[in-house]
Amino acid sequence: MPVVLSSLPEVLERYEDSLAWLRGNDVRTNGTRLAAYRVTMERAVAEEARERRDRSRVHELRNALIEASEIIEIAQIDAVHLAVADVQRKLRQISSGPVVMAPEPRDPARDYAFEFHTAAVLQRHGEFGGFSRDDGDLTVTAEGYPAECKRVSSLDSLRSRLRDGKAKLTQLAQGGSPPGVIVLDLTRPVRMAHGPIIADTDDAFLQEAERRLTAYLKVHLMTERNVEMLAISPVLGVVSRCLSGGSVGDEANVRRSVVWQGCSLHADGSDDDALFRRVVRAFGTGELMEGTRAEIDDAVARVDVRPNRRP
């Protein structure tokens, strides 16, 4: 998704509507992290009206916009997809958890929010197959290709999350499911390593967001060891997401962006590679970034990728 350029009052209005949608689906919002984001944005709107922005709270506004924008997307999911009891259970949990993304690996609220956000993106492009009824996460396109969503809390956990996704897709395939993709959220390790993006223009902001994710995928995901582990028929490839926040020009001009990138695990031109490209097109031409070799090398050269702590 491009950098969000909506005015802050417009974002707040849409967020209020989204909170009402959640409450209509029996999700508690009062006294939760979701209510805290509303308070932060209300304060910022009032300061903006007085032309007096408290710069010491800019980091709070960045965080609130990132989290609130995800909720706004989730609130677009059609009710027909929410009828299953297990889906309702997951939805009711997305308001829990800390206001700021916690360092602890366990954060079920954001795990489930990632699943719902992925579903919302696919639905926007008419390619959401529905939440899985076969003990998986969700499906892509009318053909029902499974997508296993894994939020990565640290680089140390990346390989185990990949193994979990591979195991689930293998299990589903043994039960007759078509091959699928692992969908990763790499927001936390990238954000924790680099902090907010500070750029002169909106284009430069988005380019830096893309570079950061590209560099991490090259250095940590698409290693020979990982590709060898994952390159089996049930696993077509990996789609990764990163949410970024920061400022453009003046520090008070807060921005948020979402970048999705796809990595095929199979030989170019193979049937599995062709099928992977069909599946990732479901994320929309404006969503999925596919870099050239030169762009990937440039990203790695520009971004000081955080090393994995394990030897």
C-alpha positions as CSV (number, residue, x, y, z in Angstrom):
1,M,0.0,0.0,0.0
2,P,1.3,3.5,-0.7
3,V,2.2,6.0,2.0
4,V,-1.0,7.0,3.7
5,L,-1.6,10.7,3.0
6,S,-5.1,11.1,4.5
7,S,-5.5,14.0,6.9
8,L,-5.3,13.2,10.6
9,P,-8.9,14.1,11.3
10,E,-10.0,11.8,8.4
11,V,-7.9,8.9,9.8
12,L,-9.5,9.5,13.3
13,E,-13.0,9.5,11.8
14,R,-12.4,6.3,10.0
15,Y,-10.8,4.8,13.1
16,E,-13.9,5.7,15.2
17,D,-16.1,3.9,12.6
18,S,-13.7,0.9,12.8
19,L,-14.0,0.8,16.6
20,A,-17.8,0.8,16.3
21,W,-17.5,-2.1,13.8
22,L,-15.4,-4.0,16.2
23,R,-17.9,-3.4,19.1
24,G,-20.7,-4.6,16.8
25,N,-18.7,-7.8,16.5
26,D,-18.4,-8.2,20.3
27,V,-14.9,-7.0,20.5
28,R,-14.1,-5.0,23.6
29,T,-12.4,-1.7,22.9
30,N,-12.8,0.5,26.0
31,G,-9.8,0.3,28.3
32,T,-7.7,-1.5,25.6
33,R,-4.8,-0.6,23.4
34,L,-7.2,0.4,20.7
35,A,-8.8,3.1,22.9
36,A,-5.3,4.4,23.7
37,Y,-4.6,5.0,20.0
38,R,-7.9,7.0,19.7
39,V,-6.8,9.2,22.6
40,T,-3.4,9.8,21.1
41,M,-5.0,10.8,17.7
42,E,-7.6,13.0,19.4
43,R,-4.9,14.8,21.2
44,A,-2.9,15.3,18.0
45,V,-6.0,16.6,16.2
46,A,-6.6,19.1,18.9
47,E,-3.0,20.2,18.9
48,E,-3.1,20.5,15.1
49,A,-6.2,22.8,15.3
50,R,-4.3,25.0,17.8
51,E,-1.2,24.9,15.6
52,R,0.8,23.6,18.6
53,R,2.2,20.1,18.2
54,D,3.8,18.5,21.2
55,R,6.9,17.1,19.6
56,S,7.8,14.9,22.6
57,R,4.7,12.8,21.7
58,V,5.5,12.3,18.0
59,H,6.6,8.7,18.6
60,E,3.2,8.0,20.2
61,L,1.4,9.3,17.2
62,R,3.5,7.3,14.8
63,N,2.7,4.1,16.7
64,A,-1.0,5.0,17.0
65,L,-1.2,5.6,13.2
66,I,0.5,2.3,12.3
67,E,-1.7,0.3,14.7
68,A,-4.9,2.2,13.9
69,S,-4.5,1.9,10.1
70,E,-4.3,-1.8,10.4
71,I,-7.6,-1.8,12.4
72,I,-9.2,0.4,9.7
73,E,-8.3,-2.2,7.1
74,I,-9.6,-5.1,9.2
75,A,-12.9,-3.4,9.6
76,Q,-13.5,-3.7,5.9
77,I,-13.8,-7.5,6.1
78,D,-17.2,-8.7,4.9
79,A,-19.4,-10.2,7.7
80,V,-19.9,-13.4,5.7
81,H,-16.2,-14.3,6.5
82,L,-16.7,-13.8,10.2
83,A,-19.5,-16.3,10.8
84,V,-17.2,-19.2,12.0
85,A,-16.8,-19.4,15.8
86,D,-13.0,-19.8,15.7
87,V,-12.8,-16.6,13.5
88,Q,-14.9,-14.7,16.0
89,R,-12.7,-16.0,18.8
90,K,-9.6,-14.6,17.1
91,L,-11.3,-11.3,16.3
92,R,-12.3,-10.7,19.9
93,Q,-8.6,-11.0,21.0
94,I,-7.1,-8.3,18.7
95,S,-7.8,-5.5,21.1
96,S,-5.7,-7.1,23.9
97,G,-1.9,-6.7,24.4
98,P,0.3,-3.7,25.1
99,V,-0.1,-0.3,23.5
100,V,3.4,-0.6,22.0
101,M,4.7,-3.8,20.3
102,A,6.2,-5.7,23.1
103,P,9.7,-7.3,23.1
104,E,8.3,-10.6,24.3
105,P,7.7,-13.2,21.6
106,R,4.1,-13.9,22.5
107,D,1.6,-11.3,21.4
108,P,-1.6,-13.1,20.3
109,A,-3.5,-9.9,19.6
110,R,-1.0,-8.8,16.9
111,D,-0.7,-12.4,15.6
112,Y,-4.4,-12.4,14.9
113,A,-4.5,-8.8,13.7
114,F,-1.9,-9.8,11.1
115,E,-4.1,-12.7,9.9
116,F,-7.1,-10.3,9.6
117,H,-5.1,-7.6,7.9
118,T,-3.8,-10.1,5.3
119,A,-7.4,-11.2,4.7
120,A,-8.5,-7.6,4.3
121,V,-5.8,-6.9,1.6
122,L,-6.8,-10.0,-0.3
123,Q,-10.5,-9.1,-0.1
124,R,-9.8,-5.6,-1.4
125,H,-8.5,-7.2,-4.6
126,G,-11.3,-9.8,-4.8
127,E,-9.0,-12.7,-4.1
128,F,-9.8,-13.7,-0.5
129,G,-10.9,-17.3,-0.4
130,G,-12.0,-17.2,3.2
131,F,-10.7,-18.2,6.6
132,S,-9.6,-21.9,6.6
133,R,-12.0,-24.5,7.9
134,D,-9.2,-27.1,7.8
135,D,-7.1,-26.0,10.8
136,G,-5.2,-23.5,8.7
137,D,-5.2,-19.7,8.7
138,L,-6.8,-18.4,5.5
139,T,-7.0,-19.2,1.8
140,V,-6.2,-17.2,-1.4
141,T,-8.4,-17.0,-4.5
142,A,-11.4,-19.1,-5.3
143,E,-9.1,-22.1,-5.7
144,G,-8.4,-22.0,-2.0
145,Y,-4.6,-21.9,-1.9
146,P,-3.7,-21.9,1.8
147,A,-1.8,-19.1,3.4
148,E,-0.1,-19.6,6.8
149,C,0.5,-16.3,8.6
150,K,3.4,-16.1,10.9
151,R,4.4,-12.9,12.8
152,V,8.2,-12.9,13.5
153,S,9.1,-11.4,16.8
154,S,12.8,-11.6,16.4
155,L,15.4,-12.8,13.9
156,D,16.1,-15.6,16.3
157,S,12.6,-16.9,15.8
158,L,12.5,-16.6,12.0
159,R,13.6,-20.1,11.2
160,S,11.2,-21.7,13.7
161,R,8.3,-19.7,12.2
162,L,9.3,-20.9,8.7
163,R,9.4,-24.5,10.0
164,D,5.9,-24.0,11.5
165,G,4.6,-22.7,8.2
166,K,6.1,-25.5,6.3
167,A,4.8,-28.1,8.7
168,K,1.3,-26.8,8.5
169,L,1.3,-26.5,4.6
170,T,2.6,-30.1,4.4
171,Q,-0.1,-31.3,6.8
172,L,-2.8,-29.5,4.7
173,A,-1.4,-31.0,1.5
174,Q,-1.5,-34.5,2.9
175,G,-5.2,-33.9,3.6
176,G,-5.8,-32.9,-0.1
177,S,-5.3,-29.2,0.1
178,P,-3.4,-27.4,-2.8
179,P,0.0,-26.0,-2.2
180,G,0.2,-22.6,-0.5
181,V,2.4,-19.8,0.8
182,I,3.9,-18.8,4.1
183,V,3.0,-15.1,4.9
184,L,5.5,-13.5,7.3
185,D,5.2,-10.2,9.2
186,L,8.7,-8.8,9.7
187,T,7.6,-5.5,11.2
188,R,9.1,-6.0,14.6
189,P,12.7,-7.1,13.8
190,V,13.0,-4.4,11.1
191,R,11.4,-1.6,13.2
192,M,13.4,-2.5,16.3
193,A,16.7,-2.4,14.4
194,H,16.1,0.8,12.5
195,G,13.4,2.8,14.2
196,P,11.3,5.4,12.3
197,I,12.0,6.4,8.7
198,I,13.0,10.1,8.3
199,A,12.7,11.2,4.7
200,D,12.5,14.4,2.7
201,T,9.7,13.3,0.4
202,D,6.9,10.7,0.4
203,D,8.6,8.8,-2.5
204,A,11.9,8.7,-0.5
205,F,9.9,7.4,2.5
206,L,8.4,4.5,0.6
207,Q,11.7,3.7,-1.1
208,E,13.4,3.4,2.2
209,A,10.6,1.2,3.6
210,E,11.0,-1.1,0.5
211,R,14.8,-1.2,0.8
212,R,14.7,-2.2,4.5
213,L,12.4,-5.2,3.9
214,T,14.3,-6.2,0.7
215,A,17.6,-6.2,2.5
216,Y,16.3,-8.3,5.4
217,L,14.7,-10.8,3.0
218,K,18.0,-11.2,1.1
219,V,20.2,-11.5,4.2
220,H,18.0,-13.5,6.5
221,L,15.2,-15.2,4.6
222,M,16.5,-16.2,1.2
223,T,19.6,-18.0,2.5
224,E,20.7,-21.3,1.0
225,R,19.8,-23.1,4.2
226,N,16.2,-21.7,4.3
227,V,15.5,-22.3,0.6
228,E,16.7,-25.9,0.9
229,M,14.4,-26.4,3.9
230,L,11.4,-24.8,2.3
231,A,11.6,-25.8,-1.4
232,I,9.1,-28.6,-1.4
233,S,5.9,-29.0,-3.4
234,P,3.4,-27.9,-0.6
235,V,5.3,-24.6,-0.2
236,L,5.2,-22.3,-3.2
237,G,7.0,-19.4,-1.6
238,V,7.0,-16.7,1.0
239,V,5.1,-13.4,1.1
240,S,6.4,-10.9,3.7
241,R,4.9,-7.7,5.2
242,C,6.5,-4.8,7.0
243,L,4.7,-1.8,8.5
244,S,6.8,1.3,8.7
245,G,6.3,4.6,10.4
246,G,8.2,7.9,10.4
247,S,8.1,11.5,9.2
248,V,8.5,13.4,5.9
249,G,10.1,16.8,6.0
250,D,9.2,18.2,9.4
251,E,9.1,15.7,12.2
252,A,5.5,16.4,12.9
253,N,4.5,15.3,9.3
254,V,3.9,11.7,10.4
255,R,3.6,8.9,7.7
256,R,2.8,5.2,7.7
257,S,3.3,2.7,4.9
258,V,2.9,-1.0,4.3
259,V,5.2,-3.0,2.0
260,W,4.6,-6.6,0.8
261,Q,7.3,-8.6,-1.0
262,G,7.2,-12.1,-2.5
263,C,10.0,-14.6,-2.7
264,S,9.6,-17.7,-4.9
265,L,11.3,-20.9,-3.7
266,H,11.3,-22.7,-7.0
267,A,13.1,-22.4,-10.3
268,D,12.1,-19.6,-12.6
269,G,9.6,-20.9,-15.2
270,S,8.8,-24.0,-13.3
271,D,5.1,-25.0,-12.7
272,D,5.5,-24.3,-9.0
273,D,7.0,-20.8,-9.7
274,A,4.2,-20.0,-12.1
275,L,1.6,-21.0,-9.5
276,F,3.4,-18.9,-6.8
277,R,3.2,-15.9,-9.1
278,R,-0.5,-16.6,-9.6
279,V,-1.0,-16.6,-5.8
280,V,1.0,-13.5,-5.0
281,R,-0.9,-11.5,-7.7
282,A,-3.8,-11.8,-5.4
283,F,-2.1,-9.2,-3.2
284,G,-2.6,-6.7,-6.0
285,T,-0.2,-5.0,-8.4
286,G,0.0,-2.0,-6.1
287,E,0.8,-4.1,-3.0
288,L,3.4,-6.6,-4.0
289,M,7.0,-5.4,-4.7
290,E,9.2,-7.6,-6.9
291,G,12.7,-6.2,-7.1
292,T,15.4,-6.7,-9.8
293,R,18.7,-8.1,-8.9
294,A,20.2,-4.6,-9.0
295,E,17.6,-3.3,-6.7
296,I,18.1,-6.1,-4.2
297,D,21.9,-5.6,-4.2
298,D,21.4,-1.8,-3.8
299,A,19.1,-2.4,-0.8
300,V,21.6,-4.6,0.9
301,A,24.3,-2.1,0.3
302,R,22.3,0.8,1.7
303,V,20.7,-0.9,4.7
304,D,22.8,-2.0,7.7
305,V,21.0,-5.2,8.3
306,R,20.9,-6.3,11.9
307,P,22.7,-9.6,12.4
308,N,21.1,-12.6,14.0
309,R,22.3,-12.9,17.6
310,R,22.8,-16.7,17.2
311,P,26.2,-17.7,16.1
